[in-house]
Amino acid sequence: MYFQVHQPFRIRKGFSIFDIGKSQDYFDDKKNKDILSKVAEKCYLPANNVLLDALNSFEGFKVAFSITGTALEQFRDSSPEVLRSFKALANTGRVEFLAETYHHSLAFLFDKEEFRQQVADHLRIIKEFFGQKPRVFRNTELIYSDDLAKEVSKLGFKAVLAEGADKVLGQRSPNFVYDAKGSGVKLLLKNYRLSDDIAFRFGDRNWQGWPLTARKFAEWIKNSEGDFVNLFLDYETFGEHQWADTGIFDFLKSLPAELKNAGLEFFHPSDLIKFGSKVSLSVPELVSWADTERDVSAWLGNDLQKSAAAQLYRIKGAVLRSDDAQLIDSWRRLTTSDHFYYMCTKWFNDGDVHKYFNPYDTPYEGYVAFMNVLNDIVHRLKRRNFLGSGKFTAKVLKKNKSSVKRKRGA
């Protein structure tokens, strides 16, 4: 079992075009603190308590986490109790922490140098807070391809996580260790059906599998083909996406014992490195966890998202040349994938998901808020001669562009 923990630095919605050149108050500190406080109360603290009890009670029980640098910063500064609870889990010696990009960014798709820097920054904060050096890599939103495997191999990682999407596997099972083609690293694939039974279907009374008990779920795993079942879950599944009144915490409490009673063993992702691979698996095109397509269209599927991302990475060199720590930090916070997710115009099959996670009323509002901040950074760079006066202006696309219409395939 591996859990993803992430909190972005959300942009202040009130930062308008009239603030450009006058304010550097980009991020909504109050909203970020309020959301963190709510999620800590509903998810992080109670779920960590359940896991700590299980780790102390069941010999051989193990779990893994990937926690973004942006989340860890907010724990440290706004919710030290949450950080202490994760450290308590680490102190059991049976919790593994994975590596990813510090800012939960799409940097791999745009700038390999920036990608490597954010991975290095993440490794440092994991070492600082938990005393571990991760051996397994998990890219933002499980975005993966053969090229990613080659890149993380160069960085010294021994395994990488990915979505066990049907278009990747065909008729093969995600329940084996695969060789990532051309890289020398192991590929660990999410069993999305079993993972999603918990993450998305657990509280659905219309689902044929409801109610999902820990004993029933353990039997499903026991009867699955293959050697391993990789359960990759957003940690906020527990208490936030699936509320406590669904019984999700009772399920989590009972699960370790039921899995052991079913004769199953627990492994960290790094434990699987030593096992032989079934076959080499090639994934030439990008795949992710998201939506029915399992591609990157949730973040880069329309003109708004593509324009914002291209303009953001275009000014990276000038930002770094400024040697302004605050400015560099603000720019890197903008690389967080959530900002591009908020601009998503996909609808119908995937619309409810995007609407649920989106703090803006429309994708265009998310885009304009992002571009106002980006234009202020451009203004600051020009004023200090790090960008020539005529070289670059962050262009805002018109609202009447077809790219902002809420329709399928926009």
C-alpha positions, 0 to 999 in steps of 0.5 A: 500500500502506497499513499499520496499526500499533497497540498498545493499553495493556492493562488489568491483569487483576489490578485487582479490585473490591477495588482500587477507591479504593485503587490507580491501577495500571490498566494492565499495563506488563509485559505491554505491554512483553513484547508490544511486544518480541515483535511488534518482533522478529517484525514491526516490525524485520524488516518495516521493514528489508525496506521500507527496502531496497526504498525505497532500491533501487527508484525510485518505490516508496512506502508509507503508514502509519497509526500510533496515538498509543498505539503511538508512545508505547510505541515511544518509552518501551519500544522506541526501536529500533522508533521509529528504524526508522520514522523511517528509513523517513520519512527516505527521503521516500517514506513517507506517514503518515496521520491517525487518532484518537490512541487508536484510539478509537470517539470519532466514534460517541459524542462529536464534540468528543472525536473532534476532540481525539484527531485533533488530538493524533495530528496533533501526534505525527506532526508531532513524530516524522516531520515530516509533516502528514497530508492523508488520514484513516483512522478507527479500524477503517476505520469510515466513513459519510457523516457521517464524511466531512463531519466530516473535511472540516471538519478539512481532510482531502482524502481518507478511507479506507474498506472496499470492502465489497460492501454499499457498492459493489454491483456497482461496483469498489473500484479507482477514486477516488470522491467521498464524498457531500456532503463534498468529500473523496475516498473511497479504498476497500480492495480487501479480496479482494486485501488479504485474500489476503495478510493472511488466506490467505497461509499457508493451504495449503488455499487454492486460491491457495496458494502465493502468490508475488509474481509471481502476485500482481503479475499478479492486480493487473495484471489487475484492473479499474479505475485503482488497487488499494488494499492496506490491511493490518495491519502485523502481517500480516508475521511475527506473523499470518503467521509468517516460515516461511510465506515472508511476508518473501520475498514482501514482499522480492520484491513491489516488483520484481515490481510494477514488472516488471508495469508498475505504479506506486506511489502514496501515498493523497494522490497519488490526490486529484488524480485524477478521481472515477468517481462520488459514493458514498453510505454512510449506514450505518456500515461497517468492515473487521470480520467478515462483516457489515462493521459495528460489531457487533464493538465495539458488538454486545452489551449489555456493549459498549454499556453500557461505552461509554455509561458511559465517555463519560458521565463525560468532562465530569467527567474533563476538569473535574478538570484532572488530566493523569494521570486524563485520560490514563487515561480516554482510554486506556480509549477505545481500541477494543480494550477493547470488542473484548475484550467481543465475544460473536460466534461461529461465522463470526467466532469464531476471529478474536475468540478469537485477539486476545482476552487474556481467557478470556471476554468477561465477564472483559474487561468486568469488568476494564474496569468495575473501572477505570472505577469507580475513576475514578468514585470518584476524581471523586466524592472530589474533587467533580467528580461528585456523590455520588449522580449516577453509579455505573458499573453492572456488568451481571450475568454471567447476562445473555444478552448474555454468552452465546457464541452467534451474534448475541448 
